[in-house]
Amino acid sequence: MLALMAVLHITYKRDREACNADYDAFYRTITSYPSRRLSKSHWMINTEESPQAVWQKLKQYIEPTDYFLMMPLDPSWFSAKDRTVLGWLAAGP
């Protein structure tokens, strides 16, 4: 049996006054995963990596004054009969 990939919700807001971070690299890292941009600063990614491993990759591109939140989404939060959201994320662009 194959394990389901983790779905991580990432929300961030950069501090424009202290904008020294490499946001192009931040976006390249996020989009290196099967991902969906939900809005300007909200992403969902599929990964087999732990949230800690994803954080290790992203933290170098985030300023200490930026707002960053990453939450794993539990597949049980979605209806067992309607897996539309997880299917949409897994389908990729």
C-alpha positions as CSV (number, residue, x, y, z in Angstrom):
1,M,0.0,0.0,0.0
2,L,1.3,3.4,-0.9
3,A,1.4,6.2,1.7
4,L,-0.5,9.3,0.9
5,M,1.6,12.4,0.3
6,A,1.3,15.1,2.9
7,V,-0.6,18.2,1.9
8,L,1.0,21.3,3.5
9,H,-0.7,24.7,3.6
10,I,1.8,27.5,3.5
11,T,0.9,31.1,4.3
12,Y,3.3,34.0,4.3
13,K,3.5,37.8,4.3
14,R,6.8,39.4,3.7
15,D,7.9,42.5,5.6
16,R,8.4,44.9,2.8
17,E,10.5,47.3,4.9
18,A,13.0,44.5,5.6
19,C,12.7,43.0,2.1
20,N,16.2,41.4,1.7
21,A,15.1,37.8,1.3
22,D,15.4,36.0,-2.0
23,Y,11.7,35.5,-2.8
24,D,12.4,34.2,-6.2
25,A,14.2,31.3,-4.6
26,F,11.4,30.9,-2.1
27,Y,8.9,30.6,-5.0
28,R,11.2,28.2,-6.9
29,T,11.4,26.0,-3.8
30,I,7.6,25.9,-3.3
31,T,7.0,25.2,-6.9
32,S,9.5,22.4,-7.0
33,Y,6.8,20.4,-5.3
34,P,3.4,19.6,-6.8
35,S,1.7,22.8,-5.7
36,R,-1.2,25.1,-6.1
37,R,-1.2,28.9,-5.4
38,L,-4.5,29.6,-3.7
39,S,-4.0,33.3,-3.5
40,K,-1.2,35.9,-3.4
41,S,0.3,34.5,-0.2
42,H,-1.3,31.1,0.2
43,W,0.0,27.8,-1.2
44,M,-0.7,24.2,-0.9
45,I,2.0,21.6,-1.7
46,N,2.1,17.8,-1.9
47,T,5.2,16.2,-0.5
48,E,6.5,13.0,1.0
49,E,8.8,15.1,3.1
50,S,8.1,16.1,6.7
51,P,7.0,19.7,7.5
52,Q,10.4,20.1,9.2
53,A,12.2,19.1,6.1
54,V,10.2,21.6,4.0
55,W,10.9,24.3,6.6
56,Q,14.6,23.6,6.4
57,K,14.5,24.3,2.7
58,L,12.3,27.5,3.0
59,K,13.7,29.2,6.1
60,Q,16.8,30.5,4.4
61,Y,14.6,32.7,2.1
62,I,12.5,34.2,4.9
63,E,13.3,37.3,6.9
64,P,12.8,37.1,10.7
65,T,10.2,39.9,10.5
66,D,8.2,38.0,7.8
67,Y,5.0,36.2,8.7
68,F,5.2,32.5,7.9
69,L,2.8,29.6,8.8
70,M,2.9,26.1,7.5
71,M,0.2,23.6,8.5
72,P,-0.1,20.0,7.5
73,L,-3.6,19.2,6.3
74,D,-5.0,15.9,7.5
75,P,-6.9,14.0,4.7
76,S,-9.5,13.0,7.2
77,W,-10.6,16.7,7.3
78,F,-12.0,16.2,3.8
79,S,-15.0,14.2,3.1
80,A,-14.2,10.5,2.4
81,K,-16.7,10.6,-0.4
82,D,-15.5,13.8,-1.9
83,R,-11.7,13.8,-2.5
84,T,-11.9,16.6,-5.0
85,V,-9.5,18.9,-3.2
86,L,-6.8,16.3,-2.8
87,G,-7.3,15.1,-6.4
88,W,-7.0,18.6,-7.6
89,L,-3.8,19.1,-5.7
90,A,-2.4,15.8,-6.9
91,A,-3.2,16.5,-10.5
92,G,-0.7,19.4,-10.7
93,P,-0.7,22.2,-13.3
